[in-house]
C-alpha cells in the first residue's frame, strides 16, 4: 500500500521541526461549481427518497469510491473529504431506506481511518483515546452471556460501541493531519453536499404536502418520515461548519454568500423538524467560541456585522416559520423538559447504582426502559451498560478533548481555532441529547484534532499572518 508521503507529527504534540504536507495546488471551487453540486444533490436526494433502490446504488457506489480514494489518493486531505461525505450522506441513506446495515456509515469511517493510518509512514496513535475505547469492552462479556443468539448479541454490542469506535478512529487519524485552509474548506463542503439532499426532502415534506400536523413534539412528517433527532442534528452540524468555515476562511465573496445561504437553509430545516437539540447545540457552540472571533478591530467589525445579520435573518425566518405552523414552533421551543430524556437518564443512573462496576452489559440498558427505548444520552448509557469503566472512559475522553482544546485555544495567531473548538463542543452536546446515533460526533471530534495552517484566513494580513 503506497504511503501518502512525508510524515506529520500528531496534532496534540506538534514539532516546529516537522515537515508539513505540501499545500494542495487545487484551485478554489467557484460559487457556480458549488451551486451545481448542491443542486445535483438536491435532485438526487428527492429521487433517492422516492426510489430506495437508487439510494442503495448511491450508497454502494459511494463506499466503493471512498475506499478506492483512501487506498490510492496522493493527499491525506482526500481521505478526510471522503470521511466528510460519508458522514453527510449517512442520514440521507437511512431516511431513503437504502439497503444497508444501520451502522454502515460508522463502519466505513472506521475503515477509512484505519487505511489512512496504515498509509502514514510513521503514524502516532493517541494512547488515551485507545484506552477510552478499551474501557468500554469488558462489559461485552456480560452481554454475551445474556444473549443466546450470536446475531442478536452482535447487533446489541455494535449498536452501542460503533460510535465510540468511530470516535477513536477519527481522533487517531485526524490527529496526524495538517492541512491548508483550502483543504479544510473542501472537506467541509464534502460534508455539506449530501445534506442538501436531506434538506430538499424535508422542505418538500414540510411545504409541498397538504395536511401536515404540527404539535409541540418532534415532527416526523417535516423530517421526511425519518427520525427528527438525527435529521435535525445532521443539518445543524452542516450549518455550523459551513457558517464558521465561510466566516473564517478567506474565500471569494460569492462563495461566502452561497455558503451562508446554504447554512441558513440547513438551520431553518433543522428547526422545522421540531427537534430542539440540533439548533440549540449550534447556538451554544457559537456562543462559547464567539469571543475568539473578536481579537482584532477588523474581526470585531466583521463579527458585529455578522451577528446583526444573523439575528435579523434568524428572527425573520423564525417568525415566518412560526406563523406557518400556527404558533406551534414557538410553543415547542418554549416547552420545558427534555422530551422524556430525563426519565431515561434517571433509569440509567439507577442501573449504575445497582451494577456499579461493570454495569448491566453493553446494549442491555434499553430493556430496562419503557417501551425498550434506547438511551438518548451517551454518558448515562455508558454508566448503565459499562459501569465505572464507562465513567472512567468518558472522563478520559473529556480529558483528551480538554487538553486538545487548551492547545487550540493557546494558538493565538490561528484564525481557525474557533471552528476546531466549536466542532469538539458540538460533538459532546450531540452525545448528550442523541447518544451516538450517527457518525456525526466522530467527524466533529476528529475535526477538532486536525492542524490547520494559518494562511488565507479571515482577518489575515497581506503577509499571511493572522491578526
N, C-alpha and C positions, 0 to 999 in steps of 0.2 A: 504494500500500500504506500503510495507516494506521500511524502511529508509536505506540509504547507511551505516550509522554507525555514527561515531563521527563527529560533525560539524566542519566546517573550516571557518575561518573568510574570508571576502571578500578580493580579491587581492589588491584593492585600499586602504584598511585600515588594513594592516596586524598587527597581535599582536604577540609579542615574546612569550606570554604565551599560545598560541593556540596549540592544539594537532594536529599533522599532520596526513594526511591519511597514512595508512600503506603502505609501498612501495610494489609494486607488486612483487610477487615471481616468475612471469613468466620468463622463460628463454629467452635470446636474440634470435631473429629469425636469422637463418643462411642464408648465401647467396643462398644456394640451395633451401631453402624453399621460400625465396623471389622471386627467379628466376622462380620457378614453378608457384607461384601465378600470377606473371606478365605475364608469357606465357599463363596461363589459361585465363586471362582477354584479352589478345591479340586475342586469338581464339574466345572468347565469343563476343568481340566487332565486329569482322568481321561477325560472324554469325548473331548477332542482327541487324547489318546494312542491311543484305540481307533479314532477316525474321523479320519484325516488330512485329508479334505475340510473338516471342521469347523475344523481347525487353520488351513487355508488361508483360510477365510472370516474367522476371527477376526483373522488377520494382516492381511488386506486391509482389513477394517473399521477396525482399529486404525490402520493407516497413513493411511487417508483422514481419520480423526478427528483424529489428532495434527497432520497438515498443516493441516487447517482451523483447528484451535486456534491453531497458530503464526501463521496468517495474520490471524486476526480477534480473538485474545484481547486483552483490555484490560490485562492484567498480565503482565509477563515471567515471573513465577513459574509461570504455566500452561504456558509453553514448557518450563521445566525439569521440571515434573511430567510432561509428555509424553515428554521425553527419558528420564526415570527409568523410566517404564512400558515403553517400548520396550526399554530395557536389561534390565529384569527378564523381559520376555517372550521375548527372543531365544533363550535356551536351550530354553524350552518349545516354541517353534515348531520348532526343529531336532529335538528329541527326538520331536516328534509328526509329523515328516516333512511339514511344511507345504510346499506347492509354491511355494518362493521361492528367489531367489538366496541362496547361502550367506552372503554378506556383507550381506544386506539390512538387518540391524539397524544396522550401521555406516553404510551409505548414508543411512538415514533420519535418524540422529543428525546427520550432517553437514548434511543438508538443513535440519533444524530449526534448527541453529545458524546457518546462513547466513541463513535467513529472519529469525531473531531479530536478527541483527546488522544486517540491512537495515532492520529496523523501529526500531532505535535511532536517535535523531536525530543524535547525534554519537558513533558507536561508536569505541572505541580498540582497536587490534589490538596485541598484544604482538609486537614485531618479532622477538625471539629465537625465539619459538615458530614463526613463519613460516620463519625461517632453518633451524630444525631440520628442517622438512618439505622445504624446497628442497634441502638437502644430500643427501637420500635419492633425489633424482630423476636425477642424472647416470647412474647405473648402469642405468637403464631402457634406454638406448641399446644396451648390451651384450645385454640380453635380447631386444630387438627384432631384432638381427642373428642371434641364435641360433635363434629360433623362426620357422618358415616361415609358419604359420597365425596370422592376427591374433587369432582367438578364443582359441587356446592362449596366445598372448602376453598377451592381456588378463587371462585368469584367473590366470596366474602372477604378473603385476605387482600386480593388485588384492588377491590373497591376502596379499601382503607389505606393501602400502602402505595398505590400507584402514584398518588400525589406527592408524598414525601420522597419517593424515589426520583420523580421528575425534578423536584426542587434541588435535591442533592446533585443530580447530574448537571443541571443548569448552572448551579453555583460553581462546581468544579470546572466546567468547560469555559464559562464566561469569565471566570477569574483569571484565565490565561490570555485574555484578548486585549489588545489595544487598537482602537480604530480611529480613523479620521471622522470629523463631523459629518462629512458626506456619506460615509458608510453607515454611520448610525442613523442618519435620516432615511436612507434607503431601507434599512431594516424596519424602522417604524412604519414606513409606507407599506411594506410587505405584510405587516400585521393588520393594517387598516383596510387593505384591498378586499379580502373576503368578507369583512364586516359590513361592507356596503351591500352585499347580498342579504345579510341578516337585517339591516336597516330597511331595505326595499320590501322584504316580506312583512315586516312589522308595519310599515307605512300602508301597504295595501290592506293588511288585516284591520288596520285602525280606521282609515279614511275612505276606503273604497268598498266597504262591506256595510250592509244595512243591518240594523238591529243589534249593534254592539252594546252590550250591557256594561255599565260602569258601576262599581260598588267601591267600598273602602278597603277592598282586599286586592292582592296581586291579581292581574288580569291575564288569563291565558289567551283570550281572543286577540288582544292587542300585541301579544308576544308571538304571534304566528302559530298558535296552538301548541307552543312548547313551554318549558319551564321559565316563568318570568325572571326568577333569580339569575339563571345562567345567561339569559338574553340581555338583561339589564347590565350585569357586570361586564360582559364581553364588550358591549357598546360603550360602557363607561370607561373601560381601560383604553379603548381606541380613542375616545375623545380626549382623555388625559394626555396620552403620549403624543397625539397629533398636535394638540394645543401647545404643550411645552416644547415640542420639537420645532414647530414653526416659530415660536416666540424666541427661542434661544439660538437656533442655528441660522447663520446668515444665508438666506435664500432670496431668490428673486421675489419681488413684491407680489407678483401674480400667483406664485406658488404658495406664498404665505396666506394670501386671502382664500385660495382654494382650500388649503388645509384647515383654516379657521371655519370655513363654511361646512366642510365635511364633519369636523369636530362638533359643530353646533347641531347638525343633523343627528349624530350619534347620541349626543347628550339629551336631545329632545325625545328621541325614541326610547332611550333608557328610562326617562321619566314616565313616558306613556305606558310602559309595562306595569305601572303602579307598584313596582318593586323598588323600595327606597334605598336599599343598601348600596347599589351601584353608584348612583349620583352623589350620595352622601359621602362615600369613600373618596370620590374625586374632589369634592369641595373641601373635605378635611385635609386631604393630602396637599392641595394647593394652599390652604391656609397655613399649614405648618412650614412649607418651604417658601412661602411668599416673601419673608424678609431677605432671603438670599438673592432675590431678584432686584433688590433696591440698594446696591452698593455704590453706584456712581450717579452723578446728576443725570446722565443720559438714560440710565436704566430706570431711575425714578420717574422721569418724564414719560418714557415709553410704558413703564409698568402702570403708572396712574392712568394714562390714556386707555390702556388695555383693560384695566379694571372698570373704568367708566363704561366702555363699550360692552364689556361682559355683563355688567349689572343691568344696563339698559336693554340689551338684546334678551338677556335671560328673563328679566321681568316681563317684557313684552310677550315673549313666547309662552311663558308660564300662564300669563293672563289669558292668552288666546286658547291654549290647550285646556285650561280650567273651564273656560266658557264652553268649549266643545264637549266636555264631559259633564256638563251640567253642575259644575261646582264640586264634583266628586274628587277631582285631583287634589284640590286644596284640603278637603276633608281627610284624604288618605295621608297626606304628609303631616297633618295636624293630629292624626290618631296616635295615641300613646301606646306604649308596649312594643314588643319585638315580634309580633305575629306568631306567638307560641314558642319562639326560640328559648325564652326564659325557662319554660317548663322542661324542655329537653335538656337544658344546661343543668337545672336542679337535679333531674334524674341522673345525669352523668356524674355529677358530684356525689350523689348518694351511692352510686355504684362504686365509685373510687373509695369512699369511706368503708364500704363493705369488703372491698378487694384492694387493699392499699398497695400491694407490692407489684403484682403482675396484671391487675385488672381482670376483667371478665373474659378477655380474649379478643383478638383483632376481628372486627366485623360483627361482633356479638351485641354491642350496645343497643342497636335499633330494636332488637327483640324485647327489650325492656321498656320501650317507648310505646305510647298509644298509637295504634294502627301501624306498628312496625316502622315508624318514621325514622329515617336516618338522621344523625346529628347534623345540625347546621353550623356548629361551632367546632372547628378543628381542635382547639385547645382542650375543651372539656371532653371531646371524643377520645383524645389521646389519654386523658386521665382515666376515663371509664374503661377503655379497652387495653391500655398498656400500663396502668397503674403509675407508680412512682417513676418507673422507667420512662413513661411518656412525659411526665412532668420534667424530668431531667433533660430529655431530648429537646423539648421546646425551650427550655432555659438555655441550652447550648446554642440552638438556632438563633435565639434572641441575642445572645452574647456575640455570636459571629456577625450578625447583622449590625448590632450597635458598634462593633469595632470597625466594620467597613464603613458605616455611616459617619463615624468620627473621623476616619481618614478622608472621606469625601468632603466632609464639612471643612476640614482643615485646608483643602485646596482652594485658597482664597482667589487665585487667578483663573480658576476653571469656571467657565460660564455654564457648564453642563451639570454641575453638582446638584442643582435644584431638580433636574429631571431624574437623575440617578436616585436621589433621596426620596423623591415623590413615588418613584416606582417601587422601592422597597416598602415604604409606608403603606402604599395601596395593597401590596401583597398580604401584609398582616391584617389589614382591615377586611380584605376579602375572606381570609380564612376565619375571621371572627364571625362573619354572617353567612358564609356559604361552605364552610369546611374546605375540602379540596375537590369540589365537584368537577372542575375543569383544569386544563393545563395553564390557565392564565396566571395564577400566582407563581408558578415555576418560572415562566418567562419574565414576569415582573421582578422577581427576586434575582434572577440571573442578570438582567439588565443593570441592576444596581452594582454588580461586580465587574462590569466592563470598564476599562480605562479608555477615556476619550481624549484625543489630542485637543489642545486648546486653540487650534487655528480655526478661522472662519466662524467665529461665534458672535452672537448678539452682544453688542457693547464692545466689540474688539476695535483696537486702534489700527491704523493702517499698517503698522509693523507686525500685526498678527497677535500681539499680546492683549489679553482681555483686561478691561478696566475693573 
